[in-house]
Amino acid sequence: MNSLPFSGFRALLVHAHPDDETINNGTTMAMYSALGAQVTLITCTRGEEGEVLVPGLSHLASSENDTLGEHRENELADAMKILGVSDHRFLGDGLIKFRDSGMMGTEPNERPDVFWQADLESAADLLVEVIHEIKPHILITYDEIGGYGHPDHIQAHRVAMRASEKATDWKIEKIYWNTIPKSLIAKGIEEMKKTGSDFFGAESVDDLPFAKDDSLVTTLIDGSKYVDLKMKAMEAHETQISLDGPFFALSNNLGQQIWGQEFYTLVKGIKSGPFDEEGRETNLFAGLNPS
């Protein structure tokens, strides 16, 4: 008999590119995996249009050899091994690989094979297959603007939400959107200003579209015990996350514990205790039963 506290619970995460999952949900994934839950990650593209931050690997870029996607597959596999997530797949794995769309208005965004150009119903059907297979209790994805407006993030949101509607053999009980409260980011910006640095060039928290009003946070997962795993998983995404970039600079100024807390907005399901002192859920599976 499995005595782990979350044995029998299942979570499905839908992300746009390799590294999004670790930045947004690294400690959540590590914590629930370690405590017995089945965690499934679906990544919608291989991130072929990402900026290569390692000079020695610049040849991988789409403007050169266009082999960044294959490299990021390996980065993702390494990160998931660190976080203890064994079930990670690309959307339509074995059938279709959607290409990274790049930013709005760029040439890659017009390619017929990119995720942004994918037929919503067809893409959602691929995710429905996964939902029927693994029967997740909870779904985690982005908000309606994909956090900050990247087309692949928006499309991942649309596909995830549509698939949750179309799945007839299994209804997901709780759906969460990733969020980062303004209060946390504002604190980070101020601390970084003291060192003469900034956070993504922002002077104010209002300059960052992914910073949301604190009132939107319904759920806070404290995975502080697993933050070291998250940081190591972030390092595994070497082409995308620079050790001297804003993510690690924020850690240096506020301490690594900042990455141990991950915030969510519950958009489907019943908010359930236990709650913290601000009335936020402290468990994504609260109110649910394993099955």
MIDOSE-1310 file (N, C-alpha, C; in nm, 2 decimals, decimal comma, always signed):
residues 291
mnsl	+0,08/-0,12/+0,00/+0,00/+0,00/+0,00/+0,09/+0,13/+0,00; +0,06/+0,22/-0,09/+0,13/+0,34/-0,10/+0,09/+0,44/+0,01; +0,18/+0,48/+0,10/+0,15/+0,57/+0,21/+0,18/+0,71/+0,18; +0,22/+0,75/+0,06/+0,25/+0,89/+0,03/+0,12/+0,96/+0,03
pfsg	+0,12/+1,09/+0,08/-0,01/+1,16/+0,11/-0,09/+1,19/-0,02; -0,02/+1,20/-0,13/-0,10/+1,24/-0,25/-0,10/+1,13/-0,36; -0,08/+1,01/-0,31/-0,10/+0,89/-0,40/-0,24/+0,89/-0,45; -0,26/+0,87/-0,58/-0,40/+0,86/-0,64/-0,44/+0,99/-0,69
fral	-0,37/+1,10/-0,67/-0,41/+1,23/-0,73/-0,33/+1,25/-0,85; -0,39/+1,32/-0,95/-0,33/+1,34/-1,08/-0,34/+1,49/-1,13; -0,23/+1,54/-1,17/-0,22/+1,68/-1,22/-0,18/+1,68/-1,36; -0,24/+1,77/-1,44/-0,20/+1,79/-1,58/-0,16/+1,94/-1,60
lvha	-0,04/+1,96/-1,65/+0,01/+2,09/-1,68/+0,03/+2,11/-1,83; -0,02/+2,22/-1,88/-0,01/+2,25/-2,02/+0,08/+2,38/-2,04; +0,19/+2,36/-2,10/+0,28/+2,48/-2,12/+0,32/+2,49/-2,27; +0,37/+2,61/-2,30/+0,40/+2,65/-2,44/+0,54/+2,60/-2,49
hpdd	+0,64/+2,62/-2,41/+0,78/+2,59/-2,45/+0,85/+2,52/-2,33; +0,96/+2,45/-2,36/+1,04/+2,40/-2,26/+1,10/+2,52/-2,18; +1,10/+2,51/-2,05/+1,14/+2,61/-1,95/+1,03/+2,68/-1,88; +0,91/+2,69/-1,96/+0,80/+2,76/-1,90/+0,75/+2,68/-1,77
etin	+0,76/+2,55/-1,78/+0,70/+2,47/-1,67/+0,79/+2,49/-1,54; +0,92/+2,50/-1,56/+1,01/+2,51/-1,44/+0,99/+2,65/-1,38; +0,99/+2,75/-1,46/+0,98/+2,89/-1,41/+0,85/+2,90/-1,33; +0,74/+2,86/-1,39/+0,60/+2,88/-1,33/+0,57/+2,78/-1,22
ngtt	+0,61/+2,65/-1,24/+0,56/+2,54/-1,15/+0,66/+2,45/-1,10; +0,79/+2,49/-1,10/+0,89/+2,39/-1,07/+0,88/+2,33/-0,93; +0,85/+2,41/-0,83/+0,84/+2,35/-0,69/+0,71/+2,28/-0,67; +0,61/+2,33/-0,74/+0,48/+2,26/-0,73/+0,49/+2,12/-0,79
mamy	+0,55/+2,11/-0,90/+0,57/+1,98/-0,97/+0,66/+1,88/-0,88; +0,77/+1,94/-0,83/+0,86/+1,86/-0,75/+0,80/+1,81/-0,62; +0,72/+1,90/-0,56/+0,66/+1,87/-0,43/+0,55/+1,76/-0,45; +0,46/+1,78/-0,54/+0,36/+1,68/-0,56/+0,41/+1,55/-0,61
salg	+0,51/+1,55/-0,70/+0,57/+1,43/-0,74/+0,63/+1,35/-0,63; +0,70/+1,42/-0,54/+0,77/+1,36/-0,43/+0,67/+1,30/-0,33; +0,55/+1,36/-0,32/+0,45/+1,32/-0,23/+0,35/+1,22/-0,28; +0,38/+1,17/-0,40/+0,30/+1,06/-0,46/+0,20/+1,09/-0,57
aqvt	+0,18/+1,22/-0,60/+0,09/+1,25/-0,71/+0,15/+1,21/-0,84; +0,06/+1,18/-0,94/+0,10/+1,17/-1,08/+0,10/+1,30/-1,15; +0,21/+1,35/-1,19/+0,22/+1,48/-1,26/+0,25/+1,45/-1,41; +0,17/+1,51/-1,50/+0,19/+1,49/-1,64/+0,21/+1,63/-1,70
litc	+0,31/+1,65/-1,77/+0,34/+1,78/-1,84/+0,32/+1,76/-1,99; +0,24/+1,85/-2,05/+0,23/+1,86/-2,19/+0,30/+1,99/-2,23; +0,40/+1,98/-2,32/+0,46/+2,10/-2,38/+0,42/+2,11/-2,53; +0,37/+2,23/-2,57/+0,31/+2,24/-2,70/+0,40/+2,26/-2,81
trge	+0,52/+2,32/-2,79/+0,62/+2,33/-2,89/+0,76/+2,30/-2,83; +0,86/+2,29/-2,92/+1,00/+2,27/-2,87/+1,08/+2,40/-2,85; +1,01/+2,51/-2,88/+1,08/+2,64/-2,85/+1,19/+2,67/-2,95; +1,16/+2,64/-3,08/+1,27/+2,66/-3,18/+1,31/+2,81/-3,20
egev	+1,22/+2,90/-3,17/+1,25/+3,04/-3,20/+1,31/+3,11/-3,07; +1,34/+3,04/-2,97/+1,39/+3,10/-2,85/+1,53/+3,16/-2,88; +1,56/+3,26/-2,79/+1,69/+3,33/-2,80/+1,79/+3,24/-2,73; +1,91/+3,22/-2,79/+2,01/+3,13/-2,74/+2,10/+3,22/-2,65
lvpg	+2,11/+3,20/-2,52/+2,18/+3,28/-2,43/+2,32/+3,23/-2,41; +2,36/+3,12/-2,46/+2,49/+3,06/-2,45/+2,57/+3,09/-2,58; +2,67/+3,18/-2,58/+2,74/+3,21/-2,70/+2,79/+3,09/-2,78; +2,84/+2,99/-2,71/+2,90/+2,87/-2,77/+2,79/+2,79/-2,84
lshl	+2,66/+2,81/-2,81/+2,56/+2,74/-2,87/+2,47/+2,82/-2,97; +2,53/+2,94/-3,01/+2,45/+3,03/-3,10/+2,41/+2,96/-3,23; +2,49/+2,86/-3,27/+2,47/+2,80/-3,40/+2,33/+2,72/-3,40; +2,28/+2,70/-3,28/+2,15/+2,62/-3,28/+2,03/+2,71/-3,32
asse	+2,05/+2,84/-3,32/+1,93/+2,93/-3,34/+1,86/+2,90/-3,47; +1,74/+2,94/-3,48/+1,66/+2,92/-3,60/+1,72/+3,00/-3,72; +1,79/+3,11/-3,69/+1,85/+3,19/-3,80/+1,98/+3,12/-3,85; +2,03/+3,02/-3,78/+2,15/+2,95/-3,83/+2,12/+2,80/-3,86
ndtl	+2,15/+2,71/-3,77/+2,13/+2,57/-3,80/+1,99/+2,52/-3,78; +1,91/+2,60/-3,70/+1,77/+2,57/-3,67/+1,76/+2,43/-3,60; +1,85/+2,41/-3,50/+1,85/+2,28/-3,43/+1,82/+2,31/-3,28; +1,77/+2,42/-3,25/+1,75/+2,46/-3,11/+1,64/+2,37/-3,05
gehr	+1,54/+2,33/-3,13/+1,43/+2,25/-3,08/+1,48/+2,12/-3,02; +1,56/+2,05/-3,10/+1,62/+1,92/-3,05/+1,70/+1,94/-2,92; +1,77/+2,05/-2,91/+1,85/+2,08/-2,79/+1,76/+2,10/-2,67; +1,65/+2,18/-2,69/+1,56/+2,21/-2,58/+1,48/+2,09/-2,54
enel	+1,46/+1,99/-2,63/+1,40/+1,86/-2,59/+1,49/+1,80/-2,48; +1,62/+1,80/-2,50/+1,71/+1,74/-2,40/+1,72/+1,82/-2,27; +1,71/+1,96/-2,28/+1,71/+2,04/-2,17/+1,58/+2,01/-2,08; +1,47/+1,99/-2,15/+1,35/+1,96/-2,08/+1,35/+1,83/-2,01
adam	+1,41/+1,73/-2,08/+1,42/+1,60/-2,02/+1,51/+1,60/-1,89; +1,62/+1,68/-1,90/+1,71/+1,69/-1,79/+1,64/+1,76/-1,67; +1,56/+1,87/-1,70/+1,49/+1,94/-1,60/+1,38/+1,85/-1,53; +1,31/+1,77/-1,61/+1,21/+1,69/-1,55/+1,27/+1,58/-1,47
kilg	+1,38/+1,53/-1,50/+1,45/+1,43/-1,42/+1,48/+1,49/-1,29; +1,53/+1,61/-1,28/+1,56/+1,68/-1,16/+1,43/+1,70/-1,07; +1,32/+1,73/-1,14/+1,20/+1,76/-1,06/+1,12/+1,63/-1,03; +1,17/+1,52/-1,08/+1,10/+1,39/-1,05/+0,97/+1,37/-1,13
vsdh	+0,96/+1,43/-1,25/+0,84/+1,42/-1,33/+0,88/+1,32/-1,44; +0,82/+1,21/-1,44/+0,85/+1,10/-1,54/+0,76/+1,11/-1,66; +0,64/+1,17/-1,65/+0,55/+1,17/-1,76/+0,55/+1,31/-1,82; +0,64/+1,33/-1,92/+0,64/+1,46/-1,99/+0,63/+1,43/-2,14
rflg	+0,55/+1,50/-2,21/+0,52/+1,48/-2,35/+0,51/+1,61/-2,43; +0,52/+1,60/-2,56/+0,49/+1,71/-2,64/+0,34/+1,69/-2,70; +0,27/+1,79/-2,72/+0,14/+1,78/-2,77/+0,13/+1,71/-2,90; +0,06/+1,60/-2,91/+0,05/+1,52/-3,03/+0,17/+1,44/-3,05
dgli	+0,24/+1,40/-2,94/+0,36/+1,33/-2,94/+0,34/+1,20/-3,02; +0,43/+1,18/-3,12/+0,41/+1,06/-3,21/+0,32/+1,09/-3,33; +0,25/+1,21/-3,33/+0,16/+1,24/-3,44/+0,21/+1,37/-3,50; +0,21/+1,48/-3,42/+0,24/+1,61/-3,47/+0,33/+1,68/-3,37
kfrd	+0,42/+1,76/-3,43/+0,50/+1,85/-3,34/+0,48/+1,99/-3,39; +0,41/+2,07/-3,31/+0,39/+2,21/-3,35/+0,52/+2,29/-3,33; +0,54/+2,38/-3,42/+0,66/+2,46/-3,41/+0,64/+2,59/-3,33; +0,74/+2,63/-3,26/+0,74/+2,76/-3,19/+0,69/+2,87/-3,29
sgmm	+0,60/+2,95/-3,24/+0,55/+3,06/-3,33/+0,62/+3,19/-3,33; +0,72/+3,20/-3,23/+0,78/+3,33/-3,22/+0,68/+3,44/-3,17; +0,72/+3,56/-3,17/+0,64/+3,67/-3,12/+0,54/+3,72/-3,23; +0,44/+3,79/-3,18/+0,34/+3,84/-3,28/+0,41/+3,94/-3,38
gtep	+0,37/+3,93/-3,50/+0,42/+4,02/-3,60/+0,55/+3,98/-3,66; +0,61/+3,87/-3,62/+0,74/+3,83/-3,67/+0,71/+3,73/-3,79; +0,81/+3,71/-3,87/+0,80/+3,62/-3,98/+0,77/+3,48/-3,94; +0,83/+3,42/-3,84/+0,80/+3,28/-3,80/+0,65/+3,27/-3,76
nerp	+0,59/+3,37/-3,71/+0,45/+3,37/-3,67/+0,35/+3,34/-3,78; +0,40/+3,36/-3,91/+0,31/+3,34/-4,02/+0,33/+3,20/-4,09; +0,43/+3,12/-4,03/+0,45/+2,99/-4,09/+0,32/+2,90/-4,06; +0,28/+2,81/-4,16/+0,16/+2,73/-4,14/+0,18/+2,62/-4,04
dvfw	+0,31/+2,59/-4,00/+0,33/+2,48/-3,91/+0,35/+2,52/-3,76; +0,33/+2,65/-3,74/+0,35/+2,70/-3,60/+0,23/+2,68/-3,52; +0,25/+2,67/-3,39/+0,13/+2,65/-3,30/+0,03/+2,75/-3,31; +0,06/+2,88/-3,32/-0,03/+2,99/-3,33/-0,13/+2,97/-3,45
qadl	-0,08/+2,90/-3,56/-0,17/+2,88/-3,67/-0,24/+2,75/-3,67; -0,22/+2,67/-3,56/-0,29/+2,54/-3,55/-0,44/+2,56/-3,54; -0,51/+2,47/-3,59/-0,66/+2,46/-3,58/-0,69/+2,43/-3,43; -0,77/+2,52/-3,37/-0,79/+2,50/-3,22/-0,86/+2,37/-3,19
esaa	-0,96/+2,33/-3,27/-1,03/+2,21/-3,24/-0,95/+2,09/-3,25; -0,87/+2,09/-3,36/-0,78/+1,97/-3,38/-0,67/+1,96/-3,27; -0,61/+2,07/-3,23/-0,51/+2,07/-3,13/-0,58/+2,03/-2,99; -0,70/+2,08/-2,97/-0,76/+2,05/-2,84/-0,80/+1,90/-2,84
dllv	-0,83/+1,84/-2,95/-0,86/+1,69/-2,96/-0,74/+1,61/-2,92; -0,62/+1,66/-2,95/-0,50/+1,59/-2,91/-0,48/+1,59/-2,76; -0,52/+1,70/-2,70/-0,51/+1,71/-2,55/-0,62/+1,63/-2,49; -0,74/+1,62/-2,55/-0,85/+1,54/-2,50/-0,81/+1,40/-2,48
evih	-0,73/+1,35/-2,58/-0,68/+1,21/-2,57/-0,60/+1,19/-2,44; -0,52/+1,29/-2,41/-0,44/+1,28/-2,29/-0,53/+1,28/-2,16; -0,62/+1,37/-2,16/-0,72/+1,38/-2,05/-0,79/+1,25/-2,03; -0,84/+1,19/-2,13/-0,91/+1,06/-2,12/-0,82/+0,95/-2,07
eikp	-0,69/+0,96/-2,11/-0,59/+0,86/-2,07/-0,56/+0,87/-1,92; -0,52/+0,99/-1,88/-0,46/+1,00/-1,74/-0,56/+1,04/-1,64; -0,68/+1,10/-1,68/-0,79/+1,14/-1,59/-0,74/+1,23/-1,48; -0,69/+1,35/-1,52/-0,64/+1,44/-1,41/-0,75/+1,50/-1,33
hili	-0,72/+1,52/-1,20/-0,81/+1,59/-1,11/-0,80/+1,74/-1,13; -0,68/+1,79/-1,16/-0,65/+1,93/-1,18/-0,58/+1,96/-1,31; -0,60/+2,08/-1,36/-0,54/+2,13/-1,48/-0,47/+2,26/-1,45; -0,35/+2,28/-1,49/-0,28/+2,40/-1,47/-0,23/+2,46/-1,60
tyde	-0,26/+2,58/-1,63/-0,22/+2,64/-1,76/-0,21/+2,80/-1,74; -0,20/+2,87/-1,85/-0,19/+3,02/-1,84/-0,33/+3,08/-1,84; -0,33/+3,21/-1,81/-0,45/+3,29/-1,82/-0,48/+3,32/-1,97; -0,58/+3,40/-1,99/-0,63/+3,43/-2,13/-0,53/+3,51/-2,22
iggy	-0,43/+3,58/-2,15/-0,33/+3,65/-2,23/-0,20/+3,57/-2,23; -0,20/+3,45/-2,18/-0,08/+3,37/-2,18/+0,02/+3,42/-2,08; -0,02/+3,50/-1,98/+0,07/+3,56/-1,89/+0,13/+3,69/-1,94; +0,19/+3,69/-2,06/+0,25/+3,82/-2,11/+0,22/+3,84/-2,26
ghpd	+0,14/+3,76/-2,32/+0,10/+3,79/-2,46/+0,17/+3,71/-2,56; +0,26/+3,62/-2,53/+0,32/+3,54/-2,63/+0,21/+3,45/-2,70; +0,21/+3,45/-2,84/+0,11/+3,37/-2,91/+0,10/+3,23/-2,87; +0,21/+3,16/-2,84/+0,21/+3,02/-2,80/+0,15/+3,00/-2,66
hiqa	+0,17/+3,10/-2,57/+0,11/+3,09/-2,44/-0,04/+3,11/-2,45; -0,08/+3,21/-2,53/-0,23/+3,23/-2,55/-0,29/+3,10/-2,61; -0,22/+3,05/-2,71/-0,28/+2,93/-2,78/-0,28/+2,81/-2,68; -0,18/+2,79/-2,60/-0,18/+2,69/-2,50/-0,30/+2,70/-2,40
hrva	-0,33/+2,82/-2,36/-0,44/+2,85/-2,28/-0,57/+2,81/-2,35; -0,58/+2,85/-2,48/-0,71/+2,82/-2,55/-0,72/+2,67/-2,57; -0,61/+2,60/-2,60/-0,62/+2,46/-2,63/-0,65/+2,38/-2,50; -0,59/+2,42/-2,39/-0,62/+2,36/-2,26/-0,76/+2,38/-2,21
mras	-0,81/+2,50/-2,23/-0,95/+2,52/-2,18/-1,05/+2,46/-2,27; -1,02/+2,46/-2,40/-1,12/+2,39/-2,50/-1,12/+2,24/-2,47; -1,00/+2,18/-2,45/-0,99/+2,04/-2,43/-1,07/+2,00/-2,30; -1,06/+2,08/-2,20/-1,13/+2,05/-2,08/-1,28/+2,05/-2,10
ekat	-1,32/+2,13/-2,19/-1,47/+2,13/-2,23/-1,51/+2,01/-2,31; -1,42/+1,97/-2,40/-1,45/+1,87/-2,50/-1,44/+1,73/-2,44; -1,36/+1,71/-2,33/-1,34/+1,58/-2,27/-1,47/+1,53/-2,21; -1,53/+1,43/-2,27/-1,66/+1,38/-2,23/-1,65/+1,26/-2,13
dwki	-1,53/+1,19/-2,14/-1,52/+1,07/-2,05/-1,46/+1,11/-1,92; -1,41/+1,23/-1,90/-1,35/+1,27/-1,77/-1,36/+1,42/-1,75; -1,42/+1,46/-1,65/-1,43/+1,60/-1,62/-1,33/+1,64/-1,51; -1,25/+1,74/-1,55/-1,15/+1,79/-1,46/-1,22/+1,88/-1,35
ekiy	-1,19/+1,85/-1,23/-1,26/+1,91/-1,12/-1,21/+2,05/-1,08; -1,08/+2,08/-1,10/-1,03/+2,21/-1,07/-0,93/+2,25/-1,18; -0,95/+2,38/-1,22/-0,86/+2,44/-1,32/-0,79/+2,56/-1,26; -0,66/+2,57/-1,27/-0,58/+2,68/-1,22/-0,51/+2,75/-1,33
wnti	-0,50/+2,88/-1,32/-0,41/+2,96/-1,41/-0,29/+3,01/-1,33; -0,18/+3,00/-1,39/-0,06/+3,06/-1,32/-0,07/+3,21/-1,30; -0,02/+3,26/-1,19/-0,02/+3,40/-1,17/+0,10/+3,44/-1,08; +0,14/+3,57/-1,09/+0,24/+3,62/-1,00/+0,19/+3,75/-0,95
pksl	+0,18/+3,76/-0,82/+0,12/+3,88/-0,76/+0,21/+4,00/-0,77; +0,15/+4,12/-0,79/+0,23/+4,24/-0,80/+0,31/+4,27/-0,68; +0,26/+4,24/-0,56/+0,34/+4,27/-0,44/+0,47/+4,20/-0,44; +0,48/+4,08/-0,49/+0,60/+4,00/-0,49/+0,70/+4,06/-0,59
iakg	+0,65/+4,09/-0,71/+0,74/+4,15/-0,82/+0,78/+4,29/-0,78; +0,70/+4,37/-0,72/+0,73/+4,50/-0,68/+0,85/+4,50/-0,58; +0,84/+4,41/-0,49/+0,95/+4,39/-0,39/+1,08/+4,36/-0,46; +1,07/+4,27/-0,56/+1,19/+4,23/-0,63/+1,25/+4,34/-0,71
ieem	+1,17/+4,42/-0,77/+1,22/+4,54/-0,85/+1,29/+4,64/-0,76; +1,23/+4,66/-0,65/+1,29/+4,76/-0,55/+1,42/+4,71/-0,50; +1,43/+4,58/-0,47/+1,56/+4,53/-0,42/+1,67/+4,53/-0,53; +1,63/+4,50/-0,65/+1,72/+4,50/-0,76/+1,77/+4,64/-0,80
kktg	+1,68/+4,74/-0,78/+1,72/+4,88/-0,80/+1,83/+4,92/-0,71; +1,83/+4,87/-0,59/+1,93/+4,91/-0,49/+2,07/+4,86/-0,54; +2,07/+4,76/-0,62/+2,20/+4,72/-0,68/+2,24/+4,78/-0,81; +2,15/+4,87/-0,86/+2,17/+4,93/-0,99/+2,13/+4,85/-1,10
sdff	+2,05/+4,74/-1,07/+2,00/+4,65/-1,18/+1,85/+4,67/-1,20; +1,79/+4,60/-1,29/+1,65/+4,60/-1,31/+1,60/+4,46/-1,33; +1,47/+4,45/-1,35/+1,41/+4,32/-1,38/+1,33/+4,33/-1,51; +1,39/+4,27/-1,62/+1,34/+4,28/-1,75/+1,32/+4,43/-1,80
gaes	+1,40/+4,52/-1,75/+1,39/+4,66/-1,79/+1,28/+4,74/-1,73; +1,21/+4,68/-1,63/+1,09/+4,74/-1,57/+1,13/+4,84/-1,46; +1,08/+4,96/-1,47/+1,09/+5,06/-1,37/+0,99/+5,04/-1,26; +0,87/+4,99/-1,30/+0,76/+4,97/-1,21/+0,69/+4,84/-1,24
vddl	+0,63/+4,78/-1,14/+0,56/+4,66/-1,15/+0,45/+4,67/-1,26; +0,40/+4,79/-1,28/+0,29/+4,81/-1,38/+0,34/+4,80/-1,52; +0,47/+4,79/-1,54/+0,53/+4,77/-1,67/+0,53/+4,63/-1,71; +0,50/+4,54/-1,62/+0,51/+4,39/-1,65/+0,37/+4,33/-1,66
pfak	+0,33/+4,28/-1,78/+0,20/+4,23/-1,79/+0,17/+4,10/-1,71; +0,28/+4,03/-1,68/+0,25/+3,90/-1,60/+0,23/+3,93/-1,45; +0,25/+4,05/-1,41/+0,23/+4,08/-1,27/+0,08/+4,11/-1,25; +0,01/+4,04/-1,17/-0,13/+4,05/-1,15/-0,17/+4,10/-1,01
ddsl	-0,28/+4,16/-1,00/-0,33/+4,21/-0,88/-0,34/+4,10/-0,77; -0,29/+4,13/-0,65/-0,29/+4,03/-0,55/-0,43/+3,96/-0,52; -0,53/+4,04/-0,55/-0,67/+3,99/-0,53/-0,70/+3,87/-0,62; -0,62/+3,85/-0,73/-0,65/+3,74/-0,82/-0,59/+3,61/-0,77
vttl	-0,50/+3,61/-0,67/-0,44/+3,49/-0,62/-0,54/+3,42/-0,52; -0,58/+3,30/-0,56/-0,67/+3,22/-0,48/-0,59/+3,11/-0,40; -0,47/+3,08/-0,45/-0,40/+2,96/-0,40/-0,25/+2,99/-0,40; -0,18/+2,95/-0,29/-0,04/+2,97/-0,28/+0,02/+2,83/-0,24
idgs	+0,11/+2,78/-0,32/+0,18/+2,66/-0,29/+0,31/+2,69/-0,24; +0,34/+2,65/-0,12/+0,47/+2,67/-0,06/+0,56/+2,55/-0,08; +0,64/+2,55/-0,18/+0,73/+2,44/-0,20/+0,87/+2,47/-0,17; +0,89/+2,54/-0,06/+1,02/+2,59/-0,02/+1,12/+2,48/+0,00
kyvd	+1,07/+2,36/+0,04/+1,16/+2,25/+0,06/+1,22/+2,20/-0,07; +1,16/+2,23/-0,18/+1,20/+2,18/-0,31/+1,26/+2,29/-0,40; +1,29/+2,41/-0,34/+1,34/+2,52/-0,42/+1,48/+2,49/-0,49; +1,56/+2,41/-0,42/+1,69/+2,38/-0,47/+1,67/+2,29/-0,60
lkmk	+1,57/+2,21/-0,60/+1,55/+2,13/-0,73/+1,50/+2,22/-0,84; +1,42/+2,32/-0,80/+1,37/+2,41/-0,91/+1,49/+2,49/-0,97; +1,58/+2,54/-0,88/+1,69/+2,61/-0,93/+1,78/+2,53/-1,02; +1,80/+2,40/-0,98/+1,88/+2,31/-1,07/+1,81/+2,29/-1,20
amea	+1,68/+2,27/-1,20/+1,60/+2,25/-1,32/+1,61/+2,38/-1,41; +1,61/+2,49/-1,35/+1,62/+2,62/-1,43/+1,76/+2,62/-1,49; +1,86/+2,58/-1,42/+2,00/+2,57/-1,48/+2,00/+2,47/-1,60; +1,92/+2,37/-1,59/+1,92/+2,27/-1,70/+1,87/+2,33/-1,83
hetq	+1,79/+2,44/-1,82/+1,75/+2,51/-1,94/+1,85/+2,61/-1,98; +1,97/+2,57/-2,01/+2,09/+2,66/-2,02/+2,07/+2,76/-2,13; +2,01/+2,72/-2,24/+2,00/+2,81/-2,35/+1,90/+2,93/-2,33; +1,82/+2,91/-2,23/+1,71/+3,01/-2,21/+1,72/+3,09/-2,08
isld	+1,78/+3,04/-1,98/+1,79/+3,10/-1,85/+1,93/+3,13/-1,81; +1,97/+3,25/-1,82/+2,11/+3,28/-1,79/+2,14/+3,29/-1,64; +2,25/+3,24/-1,60/+2,28/+3,24/-1,45/+2,30/+3,38/-1,40; +2,33/+3,47/-1,48/+2,34/+3,61/-1,44/+2,23/+3,70/-1,49
gpff	+2,12/+3,63/-1,54/+2,01/+3,70/-1,59/+1,91/+3,74/-1,48; +1,79/+3,80/-1,51/+1,70/+3,85/-1,41/+1,64/+3,75/-1,32; +1,63/+3,62/-1,36/+1,57/+3,52/-1,27/+1,67/+3,49/-1,15; +1,79/+3,47/-1,19/+1,89/+3,44/-1,08/+1,93/+3,57/-1,01
alsn	+1,92/+3,68/-1,07/+1,95/+3,81/-1,00/+1,84/+3,83/-0,90; +1,72/+3,80/-0,93/+1,61/+3,81/-0,83/+1,63/+3,72/-0,71; +1,68/+3,60/-0,74/+1,71/+3,51/-0,63/+1,82/+3,57/-0,54; +1,92/+3,63/-0,60/+2,03/+3,68/-0,53/+1,99/+3,80/-0,44
nlgq	+1,89/+3,87/-0,48/+1,84/+3,99/-0,40/+1,73/+3,96/-0,30; +1,65/+3,86/-0,33/+1,54/+3,82/-0,24/+1,57/+3,69/-0,17; +1,67/+3,62/-0,22/+1,69/+3,48/-0,16/+1,61/+3,38/-0,24; +1,67/+3,26/-0,25/+1,61/+3,15/-0,33/+1,46/+3,12/-0,29
qiwg	+1,43/+3,15/-0,17/+1,30/+3,11/-0,12/+1,18/+3,17/-0,20; +1,22/+3,28/-0,27/+1,11/+3,35/-0,36/+1,06/+3,25/-0,46; +1,15/+3,16/-0,51/+1,11/+3,07/-0,61/+1,03/+2,95/-0,55; +1,03/+2,93/-0,42/+0,96/+2,82/-0,36/+0,81/+2,85/-0,35
qefy	+0,77/+2,97/-0,36/+0,63/+3,00/-0,36/+0,57/+3,02/-0,50; +0,47/+2,94/-0,53/+0,41/+2,95/-0,66/+0,26/+2,98/-0,65; +0,21/+3,07/-0,73/+0,08/+3,13/-0,71/-0,02/+3,10/-0,82; -0,14/+3,08/-0,79/-0,24/+3,04/-0,88/-0,38/+3,11/-0,86
tlvk	-0,45/+3,11/-0,97/-0,59/+3,16/-0,97/-0,68/+3,04/-1,00; -0,77/+3,01/-0,91/-0,87/+2,90/-0,94/-0,98/+2,95/-1,02; -1,00/+2,89/-1,14/-1,10/+2,94/-1,23/-1,21/+2,84/-1,25; -1,19/+2,72/-1,21/-1,30/+2,62/-1,21/-1,29/+2,53/-1,09
giks	-1,40/+2,51/-1,02/-1,39/+2,42/-0,90/-1,42/+2,51/-0,77; -1,42/+2,44/-0,66/-1,45/+2,50/-0,53/-1,32/+2,52/-0,45; -1,31/+2,65/-0,41/-1,19/+2,68/-0,33/-1,21/+2,62/-0,19; -1,11/+2,54/-0,15/-1,12/+2,46/-0,03/-1,00/+2,48/+0,06
gpfd	-1,03/+2,46/+0,19/-0,92/+2,47/+0,29/-0,84/+2,35/+0,30; -0,73/+2,35/+0,37/-0,69/+2,46/+0,46/-0,64/+2,59/+0,38; -0,66/+2,70/+0,45/-0,62/+2,83/+0,40/-0,51/+2,89/+0,48; -0,44/+2,98/+0,41/-0,34/+3,06/+0,49/-0,40/+3,18/+0,55
eegr	-0,32/+3,27/+0,61/-0,37/+3,38/+0,69/-0,44/+3,48/+0,60; -0,41/+3,47/+0,46/-0,47/+3,57/+0,37/-0,59/+3,50/+0,30; -0,63/+3,38/+0,34/-0,75/+3,32/+0,28/-0,72/+3,24/+0,15; -0,59/+3,21/+0,13/-0,56/+3,14/+0,01/-0,55/+2,99/+0,03
etnl	-0,59/+2,91/-0,07/-0,57/+2,77/-0,06/-0,42/+2,74/-0,04; -0,39/+2,63/+0,02/-0,25/+2,59/+0,03/-0,23/+2,45/-0,03; -0,33/+2,40/-0,10/-0,32/+2,27/-0,16/-0,41/+2,27/-0,28; -0,35/+2,24/-0,40/-0,42/+2,24/-0,53/-0,53/+2,13/-0,53
fagl	-0,51/+2,02/-0,46/-0,61/+1,91/-0,46/-0,71/+1,92/-0,34; -0,71/+2,03/-0,27/-0,80/+2,05/-0,16/-0,94/+2,03/-0,20; -1,02/+1,95/-0,12/-1,16/+1,93/-0,15/-1,18/+1,81/-0,25; -1,08/+1,75/-0,30/-1,09/+1,64/-0,40/-1,05/+1,51/-0,33
nps	-1,10/+1,40/-0,39/-1,07/+1,27/-0,35/-0,99/+1,20/-0,45; -0,89/+1,12/-0,41/-0,82/+1,04/-0,51/-0,91/+0,93/-0,57; -0,88/+0,90/-0,70/-0,96/+0,80/-0,77/-0,89/+0,74/-0,88
